[in-house]
Amino acid sequence: MPRPAKQRKSLGQNWLIDPGFRDRVLAAANVQETDEVLEIGPGPGTLTEGLAETGARLVAVELDSRLAAQLRRRFATRPNVEIVKGDILRTDLRSFFPHGGEIVVGNIPYYLTGALLPKLLDAPPRPRRISLLVQREVAERWTAPTGASTATVAVQLYTEARLVLHVPAAAFDPQPKVDSALVVMEVHPVPALDLEDARAFLAFVERVFQFRRKQLAGSLPRVTGLPAEEITARLQALDIDPHRRPQTLTLEEWGSVYQRIG
């Protein structure tokens, strides 16, 4: 096999090189022959090889044209593998998975994590499972028991997420400054809250988190324009202490605050 192209720092390329962790990441994705799979940023093909061997239909989207060309040559004899050169954020996923239900797998560059979840989850059809290797801090935020961030609330709204595996920085080349972790998300058939407009709900959550250091009694008047006394009364009617901060709310409490105050 030809030597893969050198990593590009500008693309955040840190490749998983430890075979033991590679096998554990593949096992956690639990891909079967009848599945359809989207791999994001296959790089030199560390995970691609194992995914291809399952026999599942695999679409691998790679931004780096050098790596995409190498992967096309490497997997040219695999009829179940399609290598797409492109930016995942600009790729029309419906053209590849018109009915959704795919399994998403990837070792994700740190710069991409914030924009990726909205791309995958904002609108149906959605994937069935998402298995992503991300910065450990991001993984812990995504899987927090309360709404630690807008991303946490979005993950809880659309999925059942669990942190499966911690992966040390030494398992990558070049070695990043921080450890990573694997998060597996089982996507709900429908969002966990009955919302008329889920995007408007998450936009409201994001506005509140602009004042994350403030208590709800102080931040919600700024966000909604309602008087502080009215905000306090509505929170108390919901049995939510006005002195709490946004990151302490559960998903259900966020839903109640949005419906009653947002």
N, C-alpha and C positions, 0 to 999 in steps of 0.2 A: 504494500500500500504506500503511495507517495506521501512524503512528509507534508503535514498540513501547513497552510500559509501562516506566517507569523501574526500573533495577535495585534489588533489595533486598539490602543488605549482609548481612542476617541469613541469607540463603540462599546466600551465597557466589557471587553472580552476577557473573562476569567474562566478557563475551561476546567471542568471536573476531570481529574486524571487518576483518582484513586479507584481502582476496579471494585473494591469492596463496597464503597459508597455508591458507585454507579449501579451495582446490582441491587442494592437496597432501594435506590430511587426508582428503578425500573419495576421492582416488585410492588412498591407502594402504588404505582399507577394502575396495576392489576388489569392490564390490557389483554383481551381475548381475541381470538382470530376473527370473530364476527363484529368486532368494534371498528369504529372509525376514529382516527387519531390526528390531532393537530399538534405538531411540535414547533415550538417557538424558539428561534435562534439555535439551530442544531450545531453551529460551529463546525468543529472537525468531525462530528458524527459520533461522539461518545455514547449518547443515548440512542441515536438513530439506528445503529446497528442492532441493538437489542429490541427496539420497537419493531423494526422490519422483520426480525426473526419470528415475531408472533404471528405473522401472516395477515395482520389487520391492515386495512387501507390506511396509509400514512401520508399526510401532507405536511412537509417540513418547510417553513418559511424562514429564509435566511437573508439578512440585509446585506452582508458582505458579498460582493460579486465574485471575489476570488474563491471563497469557501463554497458558494453555491455551485460554481463550475466544478470544483473538485468533487462535491457530493454527487452531482449529476453523473459524473464519470464513474464514481465508486459504486453507485446503486443503479447503474444503467440496466443491469440484468434482473432487477427486482420489479416485477410488474405492479406490485402493491405500493410502491414508493413513488411519490411525486415531490420533486424539489422545486420550490418556488423562490425566485429571487425577488425580494420585496421587503417593504417596511410593514411589520405586522399591524401597526396602527392605521395604515392606509389600505390594508388588504381587505377586500370584500369577502368576508368569511362565508356569507350566505351563498356565494357562487360555488364554494367547495362543499359546504354542509347546509343545503337549503332547508333541511328539516331539523337542524340542531342535533343534539344528542351525542356529539363527539366527546372524546376524552382529550383534554388539553394537557400537554406535558412540556416542561421547559426549565432550563437553567437560565434565569432571567437576569440580564444586566441591571444593576441597581438603579440606573437612571430611568428605567422603563416601568418600574413597579407602580408608580402613581397613576399612570395613564392606562395601564393594561386592564385592570379590573373593570372600569367603565366600558372599555371596548368589548370585553367578553360578556358582561352581565347586564348592561343597561337595557337592552331590548331583546325580545325573543326573535328567532329561536336561540335558545341558550345551550351551552354544552351540558353534558350529563355529569362530568367530573372534571375538576381542575387540579392538577398536581404540579406545583411550582416550587423550585428551589430559589429562595430569595434571601436577602440580608436577614440575619437572625432578629434584629430589632423590628423589622417589618413583619416577619412571621409572628412574633409575639404580640404585636399590635393587632394583626388580623384575627388572631385567635383569642384575644382578651375576653373575659366573661362579661364585661360591661362595655359601653360604647366609648372606648378609649380615643377614638378618632372617627372622622367621617368614613375612612376606609373600613374601620371595624364595623360600623353600623351597616355599610353597604354589604360587607361579607355576610353579616348575620341576617340581613334582609333576604339575600338570595341563596345562601348556602348553609350547610352544616360543615364547619371547618374544624380541622384538628391539626395540631403540630405533631408531625410523625417522627421527625429525625433531625437531630442537630449535626451539622457537618462542619468540621474545623476548617479554618482558612488554609491549612497545610494540604488539604485535599484538592486544591486548585492550582492552576498555573496560568499566569503569574499569581502568586499568593496575595489575596486581598488583605486589607488591614483589619477586617472584621470577619467573624464567623458567619456561616449561613445556616439555614434551616429549611426543611421540606414541609410545606403545608399542602394537605389534601382537602379539597372542598367538594362535597357532594351537593350538587345544585338542586334546589327545591323545584318541584314541578311548577309551583306558583310562588310568588314572594310570600314571606312569612307574615307580613302585615297586609291587611286588606286596604289598599290605597288606591285612590282614583288616579293619582299621578305620582309614581315612585320617584321620578326625577325631581319634581318639585319638593318632595319630602327630603331628599338628600341635599338639595340646594339649601333648604331651610337648616338642616343639620350643619352644613358647612358654614353658613353665616353665624350660627350660634358659636361654633368652634373658633371663630375669629376672636372671641372673648373667653377663651378656655380658662383663663386664670380668674375670671370673675364668677361670682355666684349667679345662679339663674335669675335671682331677683334683680340683678344688675345688668345682665347681658340681654335678657329677653325684651325689656323695654326698648333697648337700642335697636334690636332686630325687627321688632314688630311695630314700634311706635305707640304701643299701648302704655297707659300710666303704670307706674311701678306698683301702686296699690291694687290695681286690677290684676296685674300679673301675679302678685302674691296670693290674692284670693283664688284665682283659677288654679294655681299650683296646689294650694292647700286643699281645694276641692278634689284634686286628683290624688291626694295623699302623698304629695311630693314636697319635701322640705325646700322652701325657696332658697335656703342657704347652701344647697348642694351645688356642685360644679358640673358642667356638661359631661365630663368623662366618667362620672359615676352612674349615669343613667343606663338602664337596661334597654334593649330594643323595644320592649313593650311600653316602657315609660316614654321613650322617644316618640313612639306612635301616638300615645295619649297626649303628650305636649303639643305635637303637631296638629292633631285634630282639634284640640281645645283652644290652642293659643296661636299656632302658626298660621 
